[in-house]
Amino acid sequence: MTGMIARLALAAAIFAALAATPARAADAAVKISNFTFDPPQLTVKAGTTVTWTNDDDIPHTVVSPPSIRSKPLDSEDKFSFTFTTPGTYKYFCSLHPHMTGTIVVEAATGDNAPK
């Protein structure tokens, strides 16, 4: 009986430690394909890292002045940016300006707030 109580106490302690661990904001992905950003609009929480992957056969960029500017991304290249400030970020490909997208960053709340 004592061993069972000890195991239950250990399980409760582990559960409490896991519950107290702050959750990390989820990562998100945007694919570049057929001269489009997919999805064209993405809503994330502050602290989320968005990764763009170029699935086209030609280079593309991700630009949102003044803070976001990727190098030209060749096929299968990736570019990541972590959004820390809430707001709406419109971006485009500087090589093909008709390619546009939007990232909407909402304030992080509760467990996903950056520490």
Backbone hydrogen bonds in HBPLUS format (Angstrom, degrees):
<---DONOR---> <-ACCEPTOR-->    atom                        ^
c    i                          cat <-CA-CA->   ^        H-A-AA   ^      H-
h    n   atom  resd res      DA  || num        DHA   H-A  angle D-A-AA Bond
n    s   type  num  typ     dist DA aas  dist angle  dist       angle   num
A0005-ILE N   A0001-MET O   3.09 MM   4  6.41 155.6  2.15 149.8 155.8     1
A0006-ALA N   A0002-THR O   2.98 MM   4  6.23 157.0  2.04 147.6 154.1     2
A0007-ARG N   A0003-GLY O   2.97 MM   4  6.21 154.8  2.03 144.3 150.8     3
A0008-LEU N   A0004-MET O   2.95 MM   4  6.18 157.1  2.00 147.6 153.9     4
A0009-ALA N   A0005-ILE O   2.87 MM   4  6.09 156.3  1.93 149.0 155.6     5
A0010-LEU N   A0006-ALA O   2.92 MM   4  6.14 154.6  1.98 146.0 153.0     6
A0011-ALA N   A0007-ARG O   2.87 MM   4  6.08 161.2  1.90 148.7 154.0     7
A0012-ALA N   A0008-LEU O   2.89 MM   4  6.10 156.4  1.95 147.0 153.4     8
A0013-ALA N   A0009-ALA O   2.96 MM   4  6.17 152.7  2.04 144.0 151.4     9
A0014-ILE N   A0010-LEU O   2.94 MM   4  6.22 158.3  1.99 153.0 158.5    10
A0015-PHE N   A0011-ALA O   2.95 MM   4  6.12 164.8  1.97 150.5 154.9    11
A0016-ALA N   A0012-ALA O   2.94 MM   4  6.11 158.6  1.99 146.5 152.2    12
A0017-ALA N   A0013-ALA O   3.00 MM   4  6.21 154.8  2.06 145.1 151.7    13
A0018-LEU N   A0014-ILE O   2.95 MM   4  6.22 158.8  2.00 153.6 159.2    14
A0019-ALA N   A0015-PHE O   2.93 MM   4  6.11 156.2  1.99 149.3 156.2    15
A0020-ALA N   A0016-ALA O   3.07 MM   4  6.20 138.4  2.25 139.6 149.8    16
A0021-THR N   A0018-LEU O   3.28 MM   3  5.28 148.2  2.39  98.3 107.2    17
A0028-ALA N   A0049-THR O   2.96 MM  21  6.28 162.2  1.99 152.3 154.4    18
A0051-THR N   A0028-ALA O   2.92 MM  23  6.36 154.4  1.99 146.4 152.6    19
A0030-VAL N   A0051-THR O   2.90 MM  21  6.15 157.5  1.96 146.7 147.6    20
A0053-THR N   A0030-VAL O   2.97 MM  23  6.48 148.4  2.07 157.4 167.2    21
A0031-LYS N   A0038-ASP O   2.86 MM   7  5.11 166.1  1.88 149.1 145.5    22
A0038-ASP N   A0031-LYS O   2.79 MM   7  5.11 158.7  1.83 155.3 161.4    23
A0032-ILE N   A0053-THR O   2.79 MM  21  5.88 157.0  1.84 164.0 157.4    24
A0055-ASP N   A0032-ILE O   2.69 MM  23  5.48 153.7  1.75 147.6 157.0    25
A0033-SER N   A0036-THR O   3.00 MM   3  5.45 153.0  2.07 150.5 157.2    26
A0036-THR N   A0033-SER O   3.02 MM   3  5.45 133.2  2.25 109.6 121.4    27
A0102-THR N   A0040-PRO O   2.86 MM  62  6.31 145.7  1.97 150.0 161.1    28
A0042-LEU N   A0102-THR O   2.95 MM  60  6.42 150.6  2.04 152.8 162.1    29
A0104-VAL N   A0042-LEU O   2.80 MM  62  6.14 164.9  1.82 156.4 161.7    30
A0044-VAL N   A0104-VAL O   2.84 MM  60  6.26 159.3  1.88 165.4 172.3    31
A0106-GLU N   A0044-VAL O   2.78 MM  62  6.14 167.7  1.80 160.3 162.9    32
A0048-THR N   A0045-LYS O   3.13 MM   3  5.89 141.8  2.29 145.5 147.6    33
A0046-ALA N   A0106-GLU O   2.75 MM  60  5.86 137.3  1.93 170.3 174.0    34
A0047-GLY N   A0083-PHE O   2.53 MM  36  5.49 170.0  1.54 158.5 161.6    35
A0083-PHE N   A0048-THR O   2.92 MM  35  5.68 159.5  1.96 164.9 158.3    36
A0050-VAL N   A0081-PHE O   2.89 MM  31  5.52 162.7  1.92 158.2 153.1    37
A0081-PHE N   A0050-VAL O   2.95 MM  31  5.52 150.7  2.04 149.8 159.1    38
A0052-TRP N   A0079-PHE O   2.77 MM  27  5.25 162.2  1.80 162.2 162.0    39
A0079-PHE N   A0052-TRP O   2.96 MM  27  5.25 148.8  2.06 145.6 154.0    40
A0054-ASN N   A0077-ASP O   3.02 MM  23  5.66 166.0  2.04 164.9 169.3    41
A0076-GLU N   A0054-ASN O   2.60 MM  22  5.05 159.1  1.64 167.1 163.3    42
A0060-HIS N   A0073-LEU O   3.16 MM  13  5.27 142.8  2.31 128.7 138.1    43
A0073-LEU N   A0060-HIS O   2.66 MM  13  5.27 178.2  1.66 162.8 163.3    44
A0070-SER N   A0062-VAL O   2.91 MM   8  5.29 153.5  1.98 147.6 155.8    45
A0063-VAL N   A0092-PHE O   2.91 MM  29  5.40 146.8  2.02 152.9 163.4    46
A0092-PHE N   A0063-VAL O   2.96 MM  29  5.40 146.2  2.07 139.9 149.9    47
A0064-SER N   A0068-ILE O   2.85 MM   4  4.87 165.8  1.87 134.7 136.5    48
A0068-ILE N   A0064-SER O   3.10 MM   4  4.87 165.9  2.12 137.5 135.4    49
A0077-ASP N   A0074-ASP O   2.95 MM   3  5.37 162.5  1.98 134.3 136.7    50
A0087-GLY N   A0105-VAL O   2.91 MM  18  5.14 149.7  2.01 130.3 137.1    51
A0105-VAL N   A0087-GLY O   2.73 MM  18  5.14 178.7  1.73 166.8 166.5    52
A0089-TYR N   A0103-ILE O   2.75 MM  14  5.03 172.4  1.76 156.6 159.2    53
A0103-ILE N   A0089-TYR O   2.82 MM  14  5.03 160.3  1.86 140.0 146.4    54
A0091-TYR N   A0101-GLY O   2.85 MM  10  5.30 169.0  1.86 147.4 148.9    55
A0101-GLY N   A0091-TYR O   2.93 MM  10  5.30 151.1  2.02 144.6 143.6    56
A0093-CYS N   A0099-MET O   3.16 MM   6  5.62 141.9  2.31 145.5 149.4    57
A0096-HIS N   A0093-CYS O   3.14 MM   3  5.18 135.6  2.35  99.0 111.0    58
A0099-MET N   A0096-HIS O   2.84 MM   3  5.84 170.4  1.85 138.3 141.7    59
A0112-ASN N   A0109-THR O   3.32 MM   3  5.92 147.9  2.43 141.6 135.0    60
A0113-ALA N   A0110-GLY O   3.40 MM   3  5.86 167.1  2.42 115.3 116.6    61
